[in-house]
Amino acid sequence: MLQTNRLKAALREGGTAFGLLNSMPAPLLVEMLGYAGYDFVILDMEHVCVNPETMENMIRAAECAGITPLVRVPHAGHDMILRALDAGAQGVVIPHVRSRAEAEQAVQASRYHPLGMRGISGGRTTGFGTIDLPTYFARANAEIMVVLMIEDQAGVEAIDDILSVQGIDMLLEGAIDLSQSYGVPGQAQDARVQAAIARVANACRRFDVPFCAIPRQPGQLEQWTEQGVRAFLLGDDRGVAFRALKAHVAGFRDSLQG
């Protein structure tokens, strides 16, 4: 059954939320992230090969561990959004949003009438019918998040039009793809990329839409916090796991050599 969206509640109440991108599709790992203390996880269907059954089980794992599961779909198509939400996702993350029309499409696919035209189905999100549909529709419209990613120069240029769409719950920057769009691929700290991110964050403040930052350099977390940002994506679990494993074995090797 659809649960209270703790991430949305934390942002509404002025709290700070830390999340991680999931690149290793395993329910056990998602459950571990919840118990480790992360507030939200973005389950990736854009770049990761994951089947629908595994995705649904990862969402279940997030529910049992008290971590908010968002699903990054490949695009704003109704079909992909519908499958993610019917599986129990508490929000969708839409990559490469470049225009108001794309933002409107994402909202329409994610909300029920009168806020959108999401397809209607029962199943696990309604507790298999233990709550009536009108009650569920109202709950889903209140709890489910629509998160847009700005990853292209076109999206930066259209940011005011994008944010004027009603029903957007959070914006997330995509500095790596932005770097390519600005002709400096892989250079997330390039002045043009950082200026674009700042422009998006400033627009979010003007439109009162939460902005999710990705601290990549020492001091950036504190800088964003001073600017009122309260949501942070702290990389992906693949990178965290690799660094931890590398440091783990290196510690033993160093102890033998010492």
C-alpha positions as CSV (number, residue, x, y, z in Angstrom):
1,M,0.0,0.0,0.0
2,L,1.2,3.5,-0.8
3,Q,3.0,4.9,2.3
4,T,3.6,8.4,3.5
5,N,6.4,10.0,1.5
6,R,9.0,10.8,4.1
7,L,11.2,12.7,1.7
8,K,8.3,15.0,0.7
9,A,7.4,15.5,4.3
10,A,11.0,16.4,5.3
11,L,11.3,19.0,2.6
12,R,7.9,20.5,3.5
13,E,9.0,20.8,7.1
14,G,12.4,22.2,6.4
15,G,14.4,19.1,7.1
16,T,17.5,17.9,5.3
17,A,17.4,14.7,3.2
18,F,20.3,12.7,1.9
19,G,19.9,10.2,-1.0
20,L,21.8,7.9,-3.2
21,L,21.5,6.7,-6.8
22,N,21.0,3.0,-7.0
23,S,23.1,1.5,-9.8
24,M,23.2,-2.1,-8.5
25,P,19.7,-3.6,-8.8
26,A,19.4,-5.7,-5.7
27,P,16.6,-5.5,-3.1
28,L,19.1,-6.4,-0.4
29,L,21.3,-3.4,-1.2
30,V,18.3,-1.1,-1.2
31,E,17.2,-2.4,2.2
32,M,20.8,-1.9,3.4
33,L,20.7,1.8,2.3
34,G,17.6,2.4,4.4
35,Y,19.1,0.9,7.5
36,A,22.4,2.8,6.9
37,G,20.4,6.0,7.3
38,Y,19.8,7.4,3.8
39,D,16.5,9.2,3.4
40,F,15.8,8.4,-0.2
41,V,17.0,6.3,-3.0
42,I,16.7,6.8,-6.8
43,L,16.2,3.4,-8.4
44,D,17.6,3.7,-12.0
45,M,15.8,2.5,-15.0
46,E,17.6,4.9,-17.4
47,H,21.1,3.5,-17.4
48,V,20.7,0.2,-15.4
49,C,19.4,-3.1,-16.8
50,V,16.7,-4.1,-14.4
51,N,13.6,-6.2,-14.9
52,P,10.2,-5.1,-13.6
53,E,9.9,-7.8,-11.0
54,T,13.3,-6.9,-9.5
55,M,12.3,-3.2,-9.5
56,E,9.1,-4.0,-7.6
57,N,11.0,-6.0,-5.0
58,M,13.5,-3.1,-4.6
59,I,10.6,-0.8,-3.9
60,R,9.3,-3.3,-1.3
61,A,12.8,-3.4,0.3
62,A,12.8,0.4,0.5
63,E,9.3,0.4,2.1
64,C,10.4,-2.1,4.8
65,A,13.6,-0.1,5.6
66,G,11.9,3.3,5.8
67,I,13.6,4.9,2.8
68,T,11.7,6.8,0.1
69,P,11.9,5.0,-3.3
70,L,12.0,7.2,-6.4
71,V,12.4,5.6,-9.8
72,R,14.3,7.3,-12.6
73,V,12.5,6.4,-15.8
74,P,14.2,6.6,-19.2
75,H,11.8,9.4,-20.4
76,A,8.5,11.1,-19.7
77,G,6.4,8.6,-21.5
78,H,3.2,7.6,-19.8
79,D,4.0,3.9,-20.1
80,M,7.3,4.0,-18.2
81,I,5.9,6.4,-15.5
82,L,2.8,4.2,-15.1
83,R,4.7,1.0,-14.5
84,A,7.0,2.6,-11.9
85,L,4.1,4.1,-9.9
86,D,2.0,1.0,-10.1
87,A,4.9,-0.9,-8.7
88,G,4.8,1.3,-5.7
89,A,7.4,4.1,-6.4
90,Q,6.8,7.2,-4.3
91,G,8.0,9.4,-7.1
92,V,9.5,9.4,-10.5
93,V,12.6,11.2,-11.7
94,I,12.4,12.4,-15.3
95,P,15.8,12.8,-17.1
96,H,16.7,15.4,-19.7
97,V,13.7,17.7,-19.3
98,R,14.2,20.5,-21.8
99,S,10.8,22.2,-22.1
100,R,7.5,23.2,-20.5
101,A,5.7,20.6,-22.6
102,E,7.9,17.8,-21.3
103,A,7.3,18.9,-17.7
104,E,3.6,19.0,-18.3
105,Q,3.7,15.5,-19.8
106,A,5.5,14.2,-16.7
107,V,3.0,15.7,-14.3
108,Q,0.0,14.5,-16.4
109,A,1.3,11.0,-16.4
110,S,2.0,11.0,-12.6
111,R,-1.2,12.5,-11.2
112,Y,-4.8,11.4,-11.2
113,H,-7.7,13.7,-12.1
114,P,-8.1,16.6,-11.5
115,L,-4.3,17.1,-11.5
116,G,-3.5,14.7,-14.3
117,M,-4.6,11.7,-16.3
118,R,-2.6,8.8,-14.8
119,G,-4.0,5.4,-15.8
120,I,-6.1,3.7,-13.2
121,S,-5.3,0.3,-11.7
122,G,-5.6,-1.4,-8.3
123,G,-3.0,-3.8,-7.0
124,R,-0.4,-3.4,-4.3
125,T,-0.6,0.4,-4.1
126,T,-4.3,0.2,-3.0
127,G,-3.6,-2.6,-0.6
128,F,-5.2,-4.9,-3.1
129,G,-8.5,-3.0,-2.8
130,T,-8.5,-2.5,1.0
131,I,-8.8,1.2,0.5
132,D,-11.3,2.6,-2.0
133,L,-10.1,4.2,-5.2
134,P,-11.2,7.8,-4.5
135,T,-9.3,7.7,-1.2
136,Y,-6.3,6.2,-3.0
137,F,-6.4,8.8,-5.8
138,A,-6.3,11.7,-3.3
139,R,-3.5,10.0,-1.3
140,A,-1.4,9.3,-4.4
141,N,-1.8,12.9,-5.7
142,A,-0.6,14.1,-2.3
143,E,2.3,11.7,-1.7
144,I,3.8,10.9,-5.1
145,M,6.7,13.2,-6.2
146,V,7.5,14.4,-9.7
147,V,11.2,15.2,-9.9
148,L,12.7,16.7,-13.0
149,M,16.3,16.6,-14.1
150,I,17.9,19.5,-15.9
151,E,20.8,18.1,-17.9
152,D,20.8,20.1,-21.1
153,Q,21.5,23.7,-22.0
154,A,18.0,23.9,-23.5
155,G,16.5,23.0,-20.1
156,V,18.5,25.7,-18.4
157,E,17.4,28.3,-21.0
158,A,13.7,27.2,-20.5
159,I,13.9,26.8,-16.7
160,D,11.3,29.5,-15.9
161,D,8.8,27.9,-18.3
162,I,9.5,24.5,-16.8
163,L,9.1,25.6,-13.2
164,S,5.8,27.4,-14.1
165,V,4.2,24.0,-14.5
166,Q,2.1,23.1,-11.4
167,G,2.8,19.8,-9.7
168,I,6.7,19.7,-9.8
169,D,8.0,18.6,-6.4
170,M,11.8,18.8,-6.9
171,L,14.4,19.6,-9.5
172,L,17.7,17.7,-9.7
173,E,20.8,18.9,-11.5
174,G,22.8,16.7,-13.9
175,A,26.2,18.3,-14.1
176,I,27.9,15.6,-16.1
177,D,25.4,15.7,-19.0
178,L,25.3,19.4,-18.7
179,S,29.0,19.5,-19.2
180,Q,28.6,17.7,-22.5
181,S,25.8,20.1,-23.5
182,Y,28.1,23.0,-22.9
183,G,30.9,21.5,-24.9
184,V,33.1,20.5,-22.0
185,P,32.2,16.8,-21.5
186,G,33.1,15.4,-18.1
187,Q,34.1,18.7,-16.6
188,A,31.4,19.2,-14.0
189,Q,33.3,22.0,-12.3
190,D,33.7,24.1,-15.4
191,A,32.5,27.7,-14.9
192,R,29.8,27.4,-17.5
193,V,28.4,24.3,-16.0
194,Q,28.5,25.7,-12.5
195,A,26.8,28.9,-13.7
196,A,24.0,26.8,-15.3
197,I,23.5,24.9,-12.1
198,A,23.4,28.1,-10.1
199,R,20.8,29.5,-12.6
200,V,18.6,26.5,-12.1
201,A,18.9,26.6,-8.3
202,N,18.1,30.4,-8.2
203,A,15.0,29.7,-10.3
204,C,13.9,27.0,-7.9
205,R,14.1,29.5,-5.1
206,R,12.0,32.0,-7.0
207,F,9.3,29.4,-7.8
208,D,9.5,27.8,-4.3
209,V,10.4,24.4,-5.7
210,P,13.0,22.3,-3.8
211,F,16.3,21.9,-5.5
212,C,18.4,18.8,-5.0
213,A,22.2,19.4,-5.2
214,I,25.0,16.9,-5.8
215,P,28.0,17.9,-3.8
216,R,31.1,16.9,-5.7
217,Q,33.8,19.0,-4.1
218,P,34.8,19.8,-0.5
219,G,32.8,22.7,0.8
220,Q,29.9,22.4,-1.7
221,L,27.6,20.8,0.8
222,E,28.1,23.7,3.2
223,Q,27.7,26.2,0.3
224,W,24.4,24.7,-0.8
225,T,23.1,24.5,2.8
226,E,23.9,28.2,3.3
227,Q,21.7,28.9,0.2
228,G,18.8,27.0,1.7
229,V,19.1,23.7,-0.2
230,R,17.9,20.8,1.9
231,A,18.1,17.8,-0.5
232,F,21.3,16.2,-1.5
233,L,22.2,13.3,-3.8
234,L,25.5,11.8,-2.5
235,G,26.6,9.9,-5.6
236,D,25.7,6.3,-6.4
237,D,26.0,3.1,-4.5
238,R,28.3,1.5,-7.1
239,G,30.9,4.2,-6.5
240,V,30.5,4.1,-2.7
241,A,30.8,0.3,-2.7
242,F,33.9,0.3,-4.9
243,R,35.7,2.9,-2.8
244,A,34.8,1.0,0.4
245,L,36.0,-2.3,-1.0
246,K,39.2,-0.8,-2.4
247,A,40.0,0.8,1.0
248,H,39.1,-2.4,2.8
249,V,41.6,-4.6,1.0
250,A,44.2,-1.9,0.8
251,G,44.1,-1.7,4.6
252,F,45.0,-5.3,5.0
253,R,47.8,-5.0,2.3
254,D,49.2,-2.0,4.1
255,S,49.2,-3.8,7.4
256,L,51.3,-6.6,6.0
257,Q,53.7,-4.3,4.3
258,G,54.1,-2.2,7.5
